[in-house]
Amino acid sequence: MANKEKEIVKPVTIHDVENDKDYTLEFNRETIKFAEARGFVLEDVDRFPMSKVPEFFWYAFRMHHPSFSLNQAEKMLDRMGGMSEALGRRLGELWAVPFNTLTSDDGDEKNVSVTVEL
């Protein structure tokens, strides 16, 4: 039996010194559904960076800061000098985390009240 532990990806924390606020960026199933309902496709970030990078950044706020607007996210991104490759990579890793709740590897043992026999 495989005993793989899913990799934990730490959320991103943004410290806004100008406003003395901290923001936590990460995704859950609801934030991804929100983004998908608006036509967001992660692969479009590379194809249409001018519009999709700010959107992607904004969606990362929604889990912990749902009232944070796209306009605020765009201004924050400008103040940061844009999205670094490291930040983009981490947000991509965080985007993938909720998908792990939809699938499991064969042999994963979980304490569940529903079983599937194939």
N, C-alpha and C positions, 0 to 999 in steps of 0.2 A: 504494500500500500504506500502510495506517495504521501509524504508528510510535508508538503510545501506550504510555507507561510507566504501569504500575499505581502508584497513589498509595501511598506508604509511610506507614503509621500507626504512630507511636511508641507503644510499650507505656507503661502507667501504672506509675509507681514510687511506692510508699508507704513513707515513712520513719517507722518506729515508734520514737519517741524513748524511750518508756517501757520498751521491751524491747530497745532498741539493735539493731533488725533492719530490713532493707529487704526489701520484697516487690515482685515484678514481676507485673503483671496484664496478661494478654493471652490470646488464644484460638488454638487450632489445631484441626485437623479432629477429633482425638481428644477434646478437651474439649467440643466442640460435640456430638459423638456421645454422650458421657457425659450431657450435659444433656438432649438429645433423648430418650434412652432412659428418662429419668426424667419425661418428659412436659412438659419446659420448652419454651415457645413465647415468643419474644421479644416479640411483640405483647401478651402477657399482663402484661408489666411495667406498662403503663399502665392496664390493666383491673383488676389485682389487686395494687396496689403494696405492700400490707402483707406479703404473702407472697412476691411475685416479685422485689421489689427486693433483699432479702437473698440470695435464691437466685442471682440474676444476678451479684451482687457475689461470692458464693462461687465460682461457676463460673469467674470470671476468675482466681482463684488457682490453679486446678487444673493449668494447664500447667506452671508453675514450682514450685508448692508443693502437690503432690498430697495431702500429709497434713494440710493446713490444713482444719479442720472447719467445717461450717456454723455451729456454735455460736461458734467463734472469729471467723468472718466477721461474724456478727451483733453480737458485742461490739465488734469493730473499727469497724463501721459506726456503732454507738452512740457510741463515743468520738470519731468524726469529726463527729458531729452530723448524720448522715444522708448520703445521696448527693446531691451538688450536681448541678445541671443539666449543668454542664461535664463532670463525671465520667461521668454517665449517657450523655451524647452520645459521649464518647470510647470508652467501653466498647461502645456500639452500633457505632461505626466499626470497632473491633477485632474485634467479632463477625462483621462482614461480610468481613473479610480472607480467612479460609480458604475462603469460597465462591468467591473469585477463582481458586483452584486447580482448581476443577471446571469452569470455563468459560473460553473465550477469545473474543476478537473475531475476526471474519473478517479475514484478512490478517495476523494476528499471526504473526511468524516466530519459530520456536523451534528449537533444536537437539534434535530428537526422533528416536527410532529407529522410530517408528510413524507412518504417515501415513494419512489418511482421504480417500477420494475420493467425492464426492457427485454 
